[in-house]
Structure formats: structure tokens, C-alpha cells
Amino acid sequence: TMTLVMIVVMIESTGMFLALSEITGKRIDQPALAAGLRTDGLGTLIGGLFNTFPYTSFSQNVGLVGVTGVRSRFVCVAAGMIMIVLGLLPKMAALVEAVPQFVLGGAGLVMFGMVAATGIRILSTVDYKNNRNNLYIVALSIGFGLIPLVAPRWTQHMTHSLHPLLESGILLTAVAAVLLHLLFNG
């Protein structure tokens, strides 16, 4: 089960790396992509050693880069250090907790909207005119990915060991896209 969960995490991370590559204009090659996935794996391993959540890169970063325009990893390191310091000071944590929910909701709306817009921009580079099958692949893949959101109890009569796989819209979308691409485009 953990291996399957890590496959889902790797698919999500790969999409995020490609989206960041698109936003920053820096082409990502296979060695850089492999290094990013190894780093995510190492973060998950460290999280497991300390009996906590896996530490992976999140798609919110795509939204932050798109909104702020900041593309420097050193800014991210500085922000991480600031967050560590804030985590060690209870008064500062209380101040951060005092931020109203609607402000956080508005920021989240913008960030996730940027993630979706980046995905749409990446999909706009697909050749739909010369290969009509690509339209079917995209449409059906998105449809499969929406199943857990539209019908959250659709796995209730299936074996419990399949639930981590079938409840992930990301995994369903990725598997559907790969299989449909193989079916339609060879």
C-alpha cells in the first residue's frame, strides 16, 4: 500500500515539476526530474523515520510562483527558516493563527486557481487539430480523475486494499491518460 501511495506522490510531484518548468521558463530534463523525485523520496523517508507525515513538494508551490513571480530557491530556504523560527515562538504562532479564515480562503482560491490555470496552459500545447484522439484522452482522463470528487462512495463495495488507489483522482487521471494514450496513439 505504501508503494502505491508513493507512486501517487511521484505522479503529483512530476506534474508539479513540469508545471514549474513551464512557469519559470527553465526546461527540466530527465536527470533534474529524477533528482527532484529522489529528493521527495528522501523527504518521505525522513518523515517516516520521525513517525510523521511524508514531506513532499506540493502543487501550491506552482500557485505561489505564479502569483509572486519569485523563482529563487534561496527565497524558499529563507521562508523555511522563518517558519521554523515562528514555530518555536508560541506568541508568533498565535499571531499567525489569528489570521481570519476568509483571508486564508481567498489566498487559497488564488493559489489553486493558478495551479489549474498552469495545467490548462500546459494542455494548450497538445495537438488537438491533427490528432482528434488527444481530445478524447484529455476529456476521459479528467473525467476519471473527477470520479472520487463526484461520487466519493464509489469504492464502498470494492476490496479495501484498492481504496488508496481508487480514491486518488491524481492516480486515476494519470493511469487513464497513459492507458488511453497507448490505446489511441500506440
Secondary structure, DSSP 8 states (H G I E B T S, - for coil): -HHHHHHHHHHHHHHHHHHHHHHHT----HHHHHHHHHHHHHHHHHHHHTTS------THHHHHHHHH----HHHHHHHHHHHHHHHH-HHHHHHHHTS-HHHHHHHHHHHHHHHHHHHHHHHTTS--SS-THHHHHHHHHHHHHHHHHH-TTTTTTS-GGGHHHHT-HHHHHHHHHHHHHHHHH-
